[in-house]
Amino acid sequence: MVYLGEFIGTAILILLGNGVVANVVLKGTKGNNSGWIVIATGWGIAVAMAVYAMGWLSGAHINPAVTFGLAVGGQFDWALVPGYFLAQVAGAAFGSFLVYLCYYQHWALTDDPTLKLAAHSTIPAVRGYGPNFLTEVIGTFMLVFGIFAIVIGGGQAFGEMATVDLRDAWTAGMWPLVVGFLVWGIGLSLGGPTGYAINPARDLGPRIMHQLLPIPGKGTSDWAYSWVPIVAPLLGGGLAGIVWLVFSPAL
């Protein structure tokens, strides 16, 4: 059941997250050209809603980098990690398929194939694998370290919890919303260079769907770049877990 929770939670994340991107970039939509603030806001809300929906069941990691970081930080069972990864990628692919259906008439109206890929996966503003990789590491570190700080640190401040069992944490009410604000802030502050994947499943699942779906005039799925939003977030999440281990004895 926890894997089902990750599948559904990640599908919700991508449905609302890539949904807002499609609304902004595809031609003829009500939200066309409404801008980066709309996209960043939509992704923050997407995270909060996905966690509220499925946090009680699986903890709603909805992100392999979060799962990996929690495991490295000693807060998650390594035996569950592969299943979580698979469920997250599959959920992201399904969420992307739903976005495709919702915006079915707008793919053909949009001439630029880059915009069609942007409604699925991340594209760097200026391509440079080294700087792009570093940006994704830093952004994901901030995300995962922020989750540790919000849930464990915040819980300690209010005497509520000593570990990051997210299935318990998310029932506390405000934690998912605060994590949504964290993602919103990361998007506004650090999202410009790469589009802030900060989540391997968020990029890989939709990129697979972009490759497979009969999107008119879609162009390349840019697999040459795809390793960056997969490897860098995992590294950033792992580093956050290691750093948290340094702080955790004080809690």
C-alpha positions as CSV (number, residue, x, y, z in Angstrom):
1,M,0.0,0.0,0.0
2,V,2.9,2.4,0.6
3,Y,4.0,2.0,-3.0
4,L,0.5,2.8,-4.1
5,G,0.6,6.0,-2.0
6,E,3.8,7.0,-3.7
7,F,2.4,6.3,-7.1
8,I,-0.8,8.3,-6.5
9,G,1.1,11.1,-4.7
10,T,3.7,11.6,-7.5
11,A,0.9,11.5,-10.1
12,I,-0.9,14.3,-8.3
13,L,2.4,16.2,-8.1
14,I,3.0,16.0,-11.8
15,L,-0.7,16.5,-12.8
16,L,-0.7,19.9,-10.9
17,G,3.0,20.8,-11.5
18,N,3.4,20.0,-15.2
19,G,-0.2,21.1,-15.6
20,V,0.7,24.7,-14.6
21,V,3.7,24.6,-16.9
22,A,1.5,23.5,-19.8
23,N,-1.0,26.2,-19.0
24,V,1.7,28.8,-19.1
25,V,3.7,27.7,-22.1
26,L,1.3,26.1,-24.5
27,K,-0.5,28.2,-27.1
28,G,-4.1,29.1,-26.7
29,T,-4.5,28.3,-23.0
30,K,-6.2,30.6,-20.6
31,G,-2.9,31.0,-18.7
32,N,-0.5,31.4,-21.7
33,N,2.5,33.6,-21.0
34,S,1.4,34.2,-17.4
35,G,5.0,33.7,-16.2
36,W,7.5,32.1,-13.9
37,I,5.8,33.2,-10.7
38,V,2.7,31.3,-11.7
39,I,4.7,28.2,-12.5
40,A,6.6,28.4,-9.2
41,T,3.4,28.9,-7.2
42,G,1.7,26.1,-9.0
43,W,4.5,23.7,-8.2
44,G,4.5,24.7,-4.5
45,I,0.8,24.0,-4.3
46,A,1.2,20.7,-6.2
47,V,3.7,19.5,-3.6
48,A,1.5,20.5,-0.7
49,M,-1.6,18.9,-2.2
50,A,0.2,15.7,-3.1
51,V,1.5,15.3,0.5
52,Y,-1.8,16.1,2.1
53,A,-3.4,13.5,-0.2
54,M,-1.0,10.6,0.3
55,G,1.2,11.5,3.3
56,W,-0.9,9.4,5.7
57,L,-0.3,6.3,3.5
58,S,3.3,6.4,2.4
59,G,4.8,9.5,3.8
60,A,4.4,11.1,0.4
61,H,8.1,11.4,-0.4
62,I,7.0,11.8,-4.1
63,N,10.7,12.2,-5.0
64,P,13.5,9.7,-5.1
65,A,15.9,12.3,-3.8
66,V,13.8,12.7,-0.7
67,T,13.6,8.9,-0.2
68,F,17.4,8.6,-0.7
69,G,18.2,11.5,1.6
70,L,16.0,10.1,4.4
71,A,17.5,6.7,4.1
72,V,21.1,8.2,4.2
73,G,20.0,10.2,7.2
74,G,18.9,7.1,9.0
75,Q,15.2,7.9,8.9
76,F,13.9,5.5,6.3
77,D,14.2,1.7,5.7
78,W,16.7,1.0,2.8
79,A,14.7,-2.1,1.9
80,L,11.8,0.1,0.8
81,V,13.9,2.4,-1.4
82,P,13.8,0.5,-4.7
83,G,10.1,0.1,-4.5
84,Y,9.6,3.8,-3.7
85,F,11.8,4.8,-6.7
86,L,9.8,2.6,-9.1
87,A,6.4,3.8,-7.8
88,Q,7.5,7.5,-8.0
89,V,8.7,7.2,-11.6
90,A,5.6,5.3,-12.7
91,G,3.4,7.9,-10.9
92,A,5.2,10.7,-12.5
93,A,4.7,9.1,-15.9
94,F,1.0,8.6,-15.3
95,G,0.6,12.2,-14.1
96,S,2.3,13.4,-17.2
97,F,-0.1,11.4,-19.3
98,L,-3.1,13.1,-17.6
99,V,-1.6,16.5,-18.4
100,Y,-1.3,15.3,-22.0
101,L,-5.0,14.5,-22.0
102,C,-6.0,17.8,-20.3
103,Y,-4.2,19.9,-22.9
104,Y,-4.8,17.6,-25.8
105,Q,-5.9,20.3,-28.2
106,H,-3.0,22.6,-27.4
107,W,-0.1,20.5,-28.4
108,A,-0.9,20.9,-32.1
109,L,-1.5,24.6,-31.7
110,T,2.0,25.1,-30.2
111,D,4.7,25.4,-32.9
112,D,7.8,25.4,-30.7
113,P,8.9,21.8,-29.8
114,T,10.9,23.1,-26.9
115,L,7.8,24.4,-25.2
116,K,6.2,20.9,-25.6
117,L,9.2,19.3,-23.9
118,A,9.1,22.0,-21.2
119,A,5.6,20.9,-20.3
120,H,7.1,17.5,-19.5
121,S,10.7,17.8,-18.4
122,T,13.2,20.4,-17.4
123,I,15.4,22.3,-19.9
124,P,18.3,24.4,-18.8
125,A,18.2,28.1,-19.6
126,V,21.9,28.0,-20.6
127,R,23.2,24.6,-21.2
128,G,26.4,23.7,-19.3
129,Y,26.5,20.3,-17.7
130,G,28.8,21.3,-14.9
131,P,26.9,24.5,-13.8
132,N,23.5,22.8,-14.4
133,F,24.5,19.8,-12.3
134,L,25.7,22.0,-9.4
135,T,22.5,24.0,-9.5
136,E,20.4,20.9,-9.2
137,V,22.6,19.5,-6.3
138,I,22.3,22.8,-4.4
139,G,18.5,23.1,-5.0
140,T,17.9,19.5,-3.9
141,F,20.1,19.8,-0.9
142,M,18.0,22.8,0.2
143,L,14.8,20.8,-0.4
144,V,15.8,17.7,1.6
145,F,17.7,19.5,4.3
146,G,14.6,21.8,4.6
147,I,12.3,18.8,5.0
148,F,14.6,17.5,7.8
149,A,14.6,20.9,9.4
150,I,10.8,21.5,9.1
151,V,9.6,18.1,10.2
152,I,12.2,17.0,12.7
153,G,13.5,20.4,13.8
154,G,10.0,21.9,13.9
155,G,8.6,18.9,15.6
156,Q,11.3,19.1,18.3
157,A,10.6,22.8,18.8
158,F,7.0,22.0,19.6
159,G,7.8,18.8,21.4
160,E,6.0,16.7,18.8
161,M,8.4,14.2,17.2
162,A,11.9,13.0,17.3
163,T,12.1,11.2,14.0
164,V,10.9,11.9,10.5
165,D,8.2,9.2,10.1
166,L,6.4,11.3,7.6
167,R,3.2,9.3,7.8
168,D,2.9,10.7,11.3
169,A,4.4,14.1,10.6
170,W,2.0,15.0,7.8
171,T,-1.1,14.4,10.0
172,A,0.2,17.3,12.1
173,G,-1.6,19.7,9.8
174,M,0.8,22.5,8.6
175,W,3.9,20.5,7.6
176,P,2.9,19.8,4.0
177,L,1.9,23.4,3.5
178,V,5.3,24.6,4.8
179,V,7.1,22.1,2.5
180,G,5.0,23.5,-0.3
181,F,6.3,27.0,0.6
182,L,9.8,25.6,0.6
183,V,9.4,24.3,-2.9
184,W,7.9,27.6,-4.0
185,G,10.9,29.5,-2.6
186,I,13.3,27.2,-4.3
187,G,11.6,27.7,-7.6
188,L,11.6,31.5,-7.2
189,S,15.2,31.7,-6.0
190,L,17.1,28.8,-7.6
191,G,14.8,27.7,-10.5
192,G,16.1,30.0,-13.2
193,P,19.1,28.1,-14.4
194,T,17.7,24.6,-14.8
195,G,13.9,24.8,-14.2
196,Y,14.6,23.1,-10.8
197,A,13.9,19.4,-11.3
198,I,15.1,18.6,-7.8
199,N,13.4,15.3,-8.3
200,P,14.6,12.5,-10.6
201,A,11.1,11.0,-11.0
202,R,9.6,14.4,-11.8
203,D,11.9,14.6,-14.8
204,L,12.3,11.0,-15.9
205,G,8.7,9.8,-15.9
206,P,7.4,12.7,-18.0
207,R,10.4,12.6,-20.3
208,I,9.6,8.9,-21.0
209,M,6.0,9.9,-21.7
210,H,7.2,12.7,-24.0
211,Q,9.2,10.1,-25.9
212,L,6.2,7.7,-26.2
213,L,3.2,9.9,-26.7
214,P,2.0,10.9,-30.2
215,I,2.5,14.7,-29.6
216,P,2.4,16.5,-32.9
217,G,5.7,18.3,-33.7
218,K,7.3,17.3,-30.4
219,G,10.9,17.1,-31.5
220,T,13.6,15.5,-29.4
221,S,13.2,14.3,-25.8
222,D,16.7,15.6,-25.1
223,W,18.1,12.4,-23.5
224,A,21.6,13.9,-23.6
225,Y,20.6,16.2,-20.7
226,S,18.4,13.7,-18.8
227,W,21.2,12.4,-16.6
228,V,21.6,15.8,-14.9
229,P,18.1,15.9,-13.3
230,I,18.5,12.3,-12.2
231,V,22.0,12.1,-10.8
232,A,22.3,15.6,-9.3
233,P,19.2,15.5,-7.2
234,L,20.1,12.1,-5.7
235,L,23.6,13.5,-4.8
236,G,22.0,16.6,-3.3
237,G,19.5,14.6,-1.3
238,G,22.3,12.2,-0.1
239,L,24.4,15.1,1.0
240,A,21.5,16.6,3.0
241,G,21.1,13.3,4.7
242,I,24.8,13.2,5.6
243,V,24.7,16.8,6.9
244,W,21.6,16.1,9.0
245,L,23.4,13.1,10.6
246,V,25.9,15.7,12.0
247,F,23.1,17.7,13.5
248,S,20.8,14.9,14.6
249,P,22.6,14.1,17.9
250,A,21.7,17.5,19.2
251,L,18.0,16.7,18.8
